[in-house]
Amino acid sequence: MSTSATARRFFDEIWSQGDLDLVDELFAREYLGHPSGPEETLRGPEGVRTYIGRLRDGIPDLIMTIEDQVADQDKVATRWIAHGTQAGELMGIEATQRTASVTGITIQRFGPDGRIVEGWTNWDMFGLLQQLGVVPHPAAR
C-alpha cells in the first residue's frame, strides 16, 4: 500500500469512521506525534488512540475531508477540513451542541514497513473555540 493510501485510511477510516482498532495496523510502535494545542507528544499507537478517542468523544459525528495531499519520498502532507457537532465534553468544554468546521495540515513520516512513525499537525483551534462560543468573535467594524 502506498504512503498516500495509508494517510487516506488514517483520515477516512480512523478519524471519520472512528475505527480505532486500525491504529495498530497503520502506526509503528515507536510513533511520535506532535499535535498543535495543549497536547504533549503522542507516543505509540496507544497515544494516537487516546487522542483521537478523546476528540471523537467530544465530536462524535466528526468527518475529516481531505482537500489536498502531496507525497514525497517518506512523507505525506495532507490539507484537511474537519466538520462536526460538539455533543460531548471537548478540551474541558461542556457540550455546546454547536456545529463547527476547522482546517488543518498534517505531515506524516513513514518507516520502511509503510507504517507511520512520526506526525505533525497544525489546525485552527482558535477558530474552533470561536465557533463553539468559548472565545468571542471580534466586533464588526
C-alpha positions as CSV (number, residue, x, y, z in Angstrom):
1,M,0.0,0.0,0.0
2,S,1.3,3.5,-0.9
3,T,2.0,6.1,1.8
4,S,-0.7,8.3,0.3
5,A,-3.2,5.4,0.6
6,T,-2.2,4.8,4.2
7,A,-2.6,8.5,5.0
8,R,-6.0,8.5,3.4
9,R,-7.1,5.5,5.5
10,F,-6.0,7.4,8.6
11,F,-8.4,10.3,7.8
12,D,-11.2,8.2,6.3
13,E,-11.3,5.2,8.5
14,I,-9.8,6.2,11.8
15,W,-10.9,9.8,12.1
16,S,-14.2,9.8,10.1
17,Q,-15.4,6.3,10.8
18,G,-13.9,6.0,14.3
19,D,-12.1,2.7,13.6
20,L,-9.6,3.0,16.4
21,D,-8.6,-0.7,16.0
22,L,-6.9,0.2,12.7
23,V,-4.4,2.4,14.6
24,D,-2.3,-0.7,15.4
25,E,-2.1,-1.6,11.7
26,L,-1.1,1.9,10.5
27,F,1.2,3.2,13.3
28,A,4.6,2.0,14.3
29,R,5.2,1.1,18.0
30,E,7.8,3.9,18.2
31,Y,5.4,6.5,16.7
32,L,5.8,10.1,17.9
33,G,3.0,12.6,17.2
34,H,3.2,16.3,17.6
35,P,-0.3,17.8,17.6
36,S,-0.9,21.5,17.9
37,G,-2.5,22.8,21.0
38,P,-2.0,21.8,24.6
39,E,-1.4,18.1,24.0
40,E,2.0,16.6,24.7
41,T,3.8,14.4,22.3
42,L,1.8,11.3,21.4
43,R,3.7,8.1,21.9
44,G,2.9,4.9,20.1
45,P,-0.4,3.6,18.8
46,E,-1.9,3.9,22.3
47,G,-1.2,7.7,22.3
48,V,-2.9,8.1,18.9
49,R,-5.9,6.0,20.0
50,T,-6.3,8.0,23.2
51,Y,-6.0,11.4,21.5
52,I,-8.4,10.6,18.7
53,G,-10.8,8.8,21.0
54,R,-11.0,11.9,23.3
55,L,-11.7,14.2,20.4
56,R,-14.3,11.9,18.8
57,D,-16.0,11.6,22.3
58,G,-16.5,15.4,22.1
59,I,-17.5,15.5,18.4
60,P,-18.9,12.0,17.7
61,D,-20.1,12.9,14.2
62,L,-16.7,14.2,13.2
63,I,-15.9,13.9,9.5
64,M,-12.5,14.6,8.0
65,T,-12.4,15.6,4.4
66,I,-9.1,15.6,2.5
67,E,-8.7,18.8,0.5
68,D,-5.2,18.2,-0.9
69,Q,-2.5,15.6,-0.5
70,V,1.2,15.6,-1.6
71,A,3.6,12.7,-1.1
72,D,7.4,12.9,-1.4
73,Q,9.7,10.1,-0.5
74,D,8.8,9.0,3.1
75,K,6.4,11.9,3.9
76,V,2.8,12.7,3.1
77,A,1.3,16.2,3.7
78,T,-2.4,16.4,3.9
79,R,-4.6,19.5,4.0
80,W,-7.9,18.7,5.5
81,I,-11.2,20.1,6.8
82,A,-13.0,18.7,9.9
83,H,-16.7,19.2,10.5
84,G,-18.9,18.0,13.3
85,T,-21.1,18.9,16.3
86,Q,-19.8,19.2,19.8
87,A,-22.1,16.8,21.6
88,G,-19.8,15.9,24.4
89,E,-17.0,17.4,26.5
90,L,-14.1,18.6,24.4
91,M,-10.9,20.0,25.8
92,G,-12.6,20.8,29.1
93,I,-15.6,22.5,27.4
94,E,-19.0,21.1,28.2
95,A,-21.1,20.1,25.2
96,T,-22.4,23.2,23.3
97,Q,-24.4,21.3,20.6
98,R,-22.8,23.7,18.1
99,T,-21.5,22.7,14.7
100,A,-18.1,23.7,13.6
101,S,-15.6,23.3,10.8
102,V,-11.9,23.7,11.1
103,T,-9.0,23.4,8.7
104,G,-5.6,21.8,9.3
105,I,-2.5,20.3,7.8
106,T,-0.9,17.0,8.9
107,I,2.5,15.8,7.8
108,Q,3.3,12.2,8.3
109,R,6.6,10.3,8.0
110,F,6.6,6.7,7.1
111,G,9.0,3.9,8.1
112,P,10.4,1.3,5.7
113,D,7.5,-1.1,6.6
114,G,4.9,1.5,5.5
115,R,3.7,2.4,9.0
116,I,3.5,5.9,10.2
117,V,6.5,6.7,12.5
118,E,6.1,10.4,13.1
119,G,3.5,13.1,12.5
120,W,3.0,16.8,12.9
121,T,-0.4,18.6,12.8
122,N,-1.4,22.2,12.9
123,W,-5.1,23.2,12.9
124,D,-7.3,26.2,13.6
125,M,-8.0,25.7,17.3
126,F,-8.8,29.4,17.8
127,G,-11.4,29.2,15.0
128,L,-13.0,26.1,16.7
129,L,-13.2,27.9,20.0
130,Q,-14.9,30.9,18.3
131,Q,-17.4,28.6,16.6
132,L,-18.2,26.9,19.9
133,G,-18.9,30.2,21.5
134,V,-16.0,29.9,24.0
135,V,-14.0,32.8,22.5
136,P,-15.9,35.8,21.2
137,H,-15.6,36.9,17.6
138,P,-14.0,40.3,17.1
139,A,-16.6,43.1,16.9
140,A,-17.6,44.0,13.4
141,R,-16.2,47.4,12.4
